[in-house]
């Protein structure tokens, strides 16, 4: 393998802000925010709005999540130009 062409693959914490659920995994995503995990070490944290803890398919509950007007952004992007 060629050296220095692959992104760093490190432990990160994913934080579902909708349900306040956190889990640790490995990822190539980078973040400047850090959080102290249960093992006492500091890890980068990636905030997400939907995970298996809050997605209706996995929870069986209906939830309305509209962050930053996603529907408006979609309509603006794909509306027909007159």
VMD Tcl script that builds the backbone (N, CA, C; Angstrom):
set m [mol new atoms 246]
animate dup $m
set s [atomselect $m all]
$s set {name element resname resid chain x y z} {
  {N N UNK 1 A 0.828 -1.185 0.000}
  {CA C UNK 1 A 0.000 0.000 0.000}
  {C C UNK 1 A 0.870 1.246 0.000}
  {N N UNK 2 A 0.399 2.274 -0.678}
  {CA C UNK 2 A 1.125 3.536 -0.679}
  {C C UNK 2 A 0.955 4.220 0.667}
  {N N UNK 3 A 2.002 4.844 1.122}
  {CA C UNK 3 A 1.972 5.531 2.407}
  {C C UNK 3 A 1.414 6.934 2.244}
  {N N UNK 4 A 0.755 7.403 3.294}
  {CA C UNK 4 A 0.254 8.773 3.431}
  {C C UNK 4 A -0.820 9.171 2.421}
  {N N UNK 5 A -1.555 8.209 1.864}
  {CA C UNK 5 A -2.669 8.578 0.988}
  {C C UNK 5 A -4.025 8.213 1.611}
  {N N UNK 6 A -4.010 7.449 2.679}
  {CA C UNK 6 A -5.241 7.013 3.316}
  {C C UNK 6 A -5.569 7.926 4.503}
  {N N UNK 7 A -6.851 8.197 4.746}
  {CA C UNK 7 A -7.223 9.030 5.892}
  {C C UNK 7 A -6.984 8.290 7.205}
  {N N UNK 8 A -6.851 9.050 8.269}
  {CA C UNK 8 A -6.655 8.440 9.584}
  {C C UNK 8 A -7.939 7.760 10.020}
  {N N UNK 9 A -7.802 6.596 10.607}
  {CA C UNK 9 A -8.927 5.781 11.053}
  {C C UNK 9 A -8.811 5.644 12.566}
  {N N UNK 10 A -9.590 6.437 13.301}
  {CA C UNK 10 A -9.458 6.499 14.752}
  {C C UNK 10 A -10.788 6.259 15.445}
  {N N UNK 11 A -10.723 6.059 16.764}
  {CA C UNK 11 A -11.940 5.942 17.556}
  {C C UNK 11 A -12.607 7.309 17.663}
  {N N UNK 12 A -13.929 7.327 17.487}
  {CA C UNK 12 A -14.724 8.539 17.655}
  {C C UNK 12 A -16.010 8.179 18.390}
  {N N UNK 13 A -16.617 9.182 18.982}
  {CA C UNK 13 A -17.901 9.020 19.649}
  {C C UNK 13 A -18.965 9.645 18.749}
  {N N UNK 14 A -19.997 8.884 18.430}
  {CA C UNK 14 A -21.141 9.429 17.712}
  {C C UNK 14 A -22.217 9.725 18.750}
  {N N UNK 15 A -22.752 10.948 18.706}
  {CA C UNK 15 A -23.718 11.393 19.692}
  {C C UNK 15 A -25.020 11.740 18.979}
  {N N UNK 16 A -26.053 10.942 19.209}
  {CA C UNK 16 A -27.373 11.209 18.650}
  {C C UNK 16 A -28.016 12.281 19.525}
  {N N UNK 17 A -28.090 13.496 19.011}
  {CA C UNK 17 A -28.590 14.617 19.806}
  {C C UNK 17 A -30.092 14.542 20.026}
  {N N UNK 18 A -30.819 13.794 19.193}
  {CA C UNK 18 A -32.260 13.663 19.367}
  {C C UNK 18 A -32.605 12.831 20.591}
  {N N UNK 19 A -31.894 11.729 20.788}
  {CA C UNK 19 A -32.197 10.828 21.903}
  {C C UNK 19 A -31.125 10.834 22.988}
  {N N UNK 20 A -30.094 11.651 22.831}
  {CA C UNK 20 A -28.975 11.730 23.773}
  {C C UNK 20 A -28.294 10.365 23.951}
  {N N UNK 21 A -28.172 9.627 22.855}
  {CA C UNK 21 A -27.526 8.321 22.850}
  {C C UNK 21 A -26.137 8.469 22.262}
  {N N UNK 22 A -25.134 7.895 22.921}
  {CA C UNK 22 A -23.748 7.982 22.456}
  {C C UNK 22 A -23.185 6.580 22.285}
  {N N UNK 23 A -22.374 6.418 21.240}
  {CA C UNK 23 A -21.679 5.150 21.062}
  {C C UNK 23 A -20.310 5.412 20.437}
  {N N UNK 24 A -19.378 4.531 20.756}
  {CA C UNK 24 A -18.014 4.671 20.252}
  {C C UNK 24 A -17.796 3.659 19.132}
  {N N UNK 25 A -17.138 4.123 18.082}
  {CA C UNK 25 A -16.774 3.266 16.958}
  {C C UNK 25 A -15.540 3.865 16.301}
  {N N UNK 26 A -15.120 3.306 15.212}
  {CA C UNK 26 A -13.973 3.847 14.482}
  {C C UNK 26 A -14.473 4.493 13.207}
  {N N UNK 27 A -13.842 5.582 12.813}
  {CA C UNK 27 A -14.262 6.310 11.632}
  {C C UNK 27 A -13.121 7.151 11.100}
  {N N UNK 28 A -13.257 7.584 9.848}
  {CA C UNK 28 A -12.292 8.507 9.264}
  {C C UNK 28 A -12.738 9.953 9.417}
  {N N UNK 29 A -13.946 10.163 9.957}
  {CA C UNK 29 A -14.428 11.529 10.177}
  {C C UNK 29 A -13.576 12.238 11.225}
  {N N UNK 30 A -13.422 13.542 11.035}
  {CA C UNK 30 A -12.632 14.352 11.958}
  {C C UNK 30 A -13.551 15.340 12.657}
  {N N UNK 31 A -13.226 15.708 13.892}
  {CA C UNK 31 A -14.000 16.692 14.633}
  {C C UNK 31 A -13.075 17.434 15.579}
  {N N UNK 32 A -13.367 18.715 15.749}
  {CA C UNK 32 A -12.587 19.508 16.703}
  {C C UNK 32 A -13.160 19.390 18.108}
  {N N UNK 33 A -14.443 19.013 18.216}
  {CA C UNK 33 A -15.065 18.834 19.523}
  {C C UNK 33 A -14.582 17.530 20.136}
  {N N UNK 34 A -14.382 17.548 21.442}
  {CA C UNK 34 A -13.924 16.356 22.156}
  {C C UNK 34 A -14.870 16.087 23.318}
  {N N UNK 35 A -14.893 14.828 23.760}
  {CA C UNK 35 A -15.708 14.433 24.902}
  {C C UNK 35 A -14.941 13.364 25.674}
  {N N UNK 36 A -15.133 13.330 26.969}
  {CA C UNK 36 A -14.491 12.301 27.796}
  {C C UNK 36 A -15.439 11.118 27.883}
  {N N UNK 37 A -14.971 9.957 27.467}
  {CA C UNK 37 A -15.772 8.745 27.430}
  {C C UNK 37 A -15.726 8.047 28.774}
  {N N UNK 38 A -16.447 6.966 28.941}
  {CA C UNK 38 A -16.537 6.258 30.221}
  {C C UNK 38 A -15.206 5.655 30.660}
  {N N UNK 39 A -14.278 5.456 29.732}
  {CA C UNK 39 A -12.973 4.908 30.112}
  {C C UNK 39 A -12.009 5.996 30.590}
  {N N UNK 40 A -12.470 7.253 30.616}
  {CA C UNK 40 A -11.658 8.363 31.095}
  {C C UNK 40 A -10.797 9.014 30.036}
  {N N UNK 41 A -10.802 8.490 28.821}
  {CA C UNK 41 A -10.019 9.068 27.733}
  {C C UNK 41 A -10.860 10.057 26.941}
  {N N UNK 42 A -10.163 10.972 26.269}
  {CA C UNK 42 A -10.831 11.990 25.473}
  {C C UNK 42 A -10.862 11.561 24.006}
  {N N UNK 43 A -12.053 11.653 23.396}
  {CA C UNK 43 A -12.234 11.257 22.007}
  {C C UNK 43 A -12.952 12.370 21.241}
  {N N UNK 44 A -12.752 12.445 19.925}
  {CA C UNK 44 A -13.530 13.385 19.117}
  {C C UNK 44 A -14.998 12.948 19.107}
  {N N UNK 45 A -15.899 13.921 19.068}
  {CA C UNK 45 A -17.331 13.611 19.058}
  {C C UNK 45 A -17.955 14.136 17.760}
  {N N UNK 46 A -18.761 13.275 17.119}
  {CA C UNK 46 A -19.500 13.625 15.912}
  {C C UNK 46 A -20.975 13.629 16.292}
  {N N UNK 47 A -21.635 14.783 16.139}
  {CA C UNK 47 A -23.050 14.884 16.486}
  {C C UNK 47 A -23.899 14.531 15.268}
  {N N UNK 48 A -24.854 13.628 15.478}
  {CA C UNK 48 A -25.786 13.226 14.434}
  {C C UNK 48 A -27.204 13.445 14.938}
  {N N UNK 49 A -28.136 13.559 14.016}
  {CA C UNK 49 A -29.516 13.808 14.403}
  {C C UNK 49 A -30.354 12.538 14.442}
  {N N UNK 50 A -29.932 11.509 13.716}
  {CA C UNK 50 A -30.685 10.264 13.667}
  {C C UNK 50 A -29.722 9.091 13.775}
  {N N UNK 51 A -30.047 8.161 14.645}
  {CA C UNK 51 A -29.297 6.910 14.758}
  {C C UNK 51 A -30.308 5.799 15.022}
  {N N UNK 52 A -29.831 4.616 15.301}
  {CA C UNK 52 A -30.754 3.509 15.587}
  {C C UNK 52 A -31.559 3.764 16.856}
  {N N UNK 53 A -31.076 4.650 17.731}
  {CA C UNK 53 A -31.793 4.954 18.973}
  {C C UNK 53 A -32.963 5.904 18.749}
  {N N UNK 54 A -32.981 6.629 17.620}
  {CA C UNK 54 A -34.059 7.586 17.395}
  {C C UNK 54 A -34.794 7.388 16.068}
  {N N UNK 55 A -34.330 6.505 15.212}
  {CA C UNK 55 A -34.976 6.305 13.914}
  {C C UNK 55 A -36.265 5.508 14.098}
  {N N UNK 56 A -37.364 5.957 13.486}
  {CA C UNK 56 A -38.647 5.283 13.661}
  {C C UNK 56 A -38.646 3.808 13.253}
  {N N UNK 57 A -37.850 3.430 12.275}
  {CA C UNK 57 A -37.805 2.029 11.866}
  {C C UNK 57 A -37.325 1.141 13.014}
  {N N UNK 58 A -36.347 1.598 13.770}
  {CA C UNK 58 A -35.779 0.796 14.851}
  {C C UNK 58 A -36.545 0.943 16.157}
  {N N UNK 59 A -37.148 2.120 16.395}
  {CA C UNK 59 A -37.836 2.359 17.667}
  {C C UNK 59 A -39.313 2.002 17.607}
  {N N UNK 60 A -39.911 2.018 16.409}
  {CA C UNK 60 A -41.328 1.747 16.282}
  {C C UNK 60 A -42.183 2.944 16.635}
  {N N UNK 61 A -41.579 4.102 16.877}
  {CA C UNK 61 A -42.294 5.316 17.239}
  {C C UNK 61 A -42.198 6.310 16.096}
  {N N UNK 62 A -43.258 7.091 15.923}
  {CA C UNK 62 A -43.215 8.155 14.931}
  {C C UNK 62 A -42.630 9.383 15.591}
  {N N UNK 63 A -41.686 10.003 14.918}
  {CA C UNK 63 A -41.067 11.224 15.425}
  {C C UNK 63 A -40.990 12.225 14.289}
  {N N UNK 64 A -41.171 13.478 14.623}
  {CA C UNK 64 A -41.012 14.535 13.638}
  {C C UNK 64 A -39.699 15.236 13.934}
  {N N UNK 65 A -38.749 15.129 13.022}
  {CA C UNK 65 A -37.451 15.776 13.187}
  {C C UNK 65 A -37.230 16.668 11.978}
  {N N UNK 66 A -37.242 17.965 12.208}
  {CA C UNK 66 A -36.963 18.909 11.127}
  {C C UNK 66 A -35.890 19.854 11.628}
  {N N UNK 67 A -34.688 19.606 11.208}
  {CA C UNK 67 A -33.598 20.450 11.664}
  {C C UNK 67 A -33.153 21.351 10.537}
  {N N UNK 68 A -33.134 22.596 10.801}
  {CA C UNK 68 A -32.662 23.611 9.853}
  {C C UNK 68 A -33.454 23.602 8.550}
  {N N UNK 69 A -34.753 23.284 8.630}
  {CA C UNK 69 A -35.618 23.366 7.472}
  {C C UNK 69 A -35.216 22.472 6.321}
  {N N UNK 70 A -35.056 21.194 6.564}
  {CA C UNK 70 A -34.624 20.279 5.504}
  {C C UNK 70 A -35.617 20.248 4.350}
  {N N UNK 71 A -36.908 20.324 4.671}
  {CA C UNK 71 A -37.910 20.309 3.615}
  {C C UNK 71 A -37.804 21.557 2.746}
  {N N UNK 72 A -37.595 22.708 3.356}
  {CA C UNK 72 A -37.442 23.941 2.596}
  {C C UNK 72 A -36.204 23.905 1.716}
  {N N UNK 73 A -35.115 23.367 2.229}
  {CA C UNK 73 A -33.891 23.239 1.438}
  {C C UNK 73 A -34.127 22.341 0.219}
  {N N UNK 74 A -34.848 21.230 0.423}
  {CA C UNK 74 A -35.134 20.308 -0.660}
  {C C UNK 74 A -35.978 20.988 -1.729}
  {N N UNK 75 A -37.046 21.681 -1.303}
  {CA C UNK 75 A -37.934 22.356 -2.248}
  {C C UNK 75 A -37.173 23.428 -3.015}
  {N N UNK 76 A -36.343 24.180 -2.330}
  {CA C UNK 76 A -35.585 25.245 -2.988}
  {C C UNK 76 A -34.619 24.663 -4.024}
  {N N UNK 77 A -34.020 23.544 -3.706}
  {CA C UNK 77 A -33.034 22.938 -4.596}
  {C C UNK 77 A -33.686 22.356 -5.842}
  {N N UNK 78 A -34.855 21.749 -5.687}
  {CA C UNK 78 A -35.466 21.017 -6.794}
  {C C UNK 78 A -36.719 21.673 -7.373}
  {N N UNK 79 A -37.037 22.895 -6.975}
  {CA C UNK 79 A -38.211 23.538 -7.555}
  {C C UNK 79 A -37.952 23.855 -9.026}
  {N N UNK 80 A -39.034 23.855 -9.787}
  {CA C UNK 80 A -38.900 24.111 -11.232}
  {C C UNK 80 A -38.577 25.577 -11.462}
  {N N UNK 81 A -37.639 25.795 -12.332}
  {CA C UNK 81 A -37.251 27.149 -12.703}
  {C C UNK 81 A -38.206 27.647 -13.780}
  {N N UNK 82 A -38.791 28.843 -13.573}
  {CA C UNK 82 A -39.760 29.363 -14.554}
  {C C UNK 82 A -39.103 30.304 -15.540}
}
mol reanalyze $m
mol bondsrecalc $m
mol representation Tube
mol addrep $m
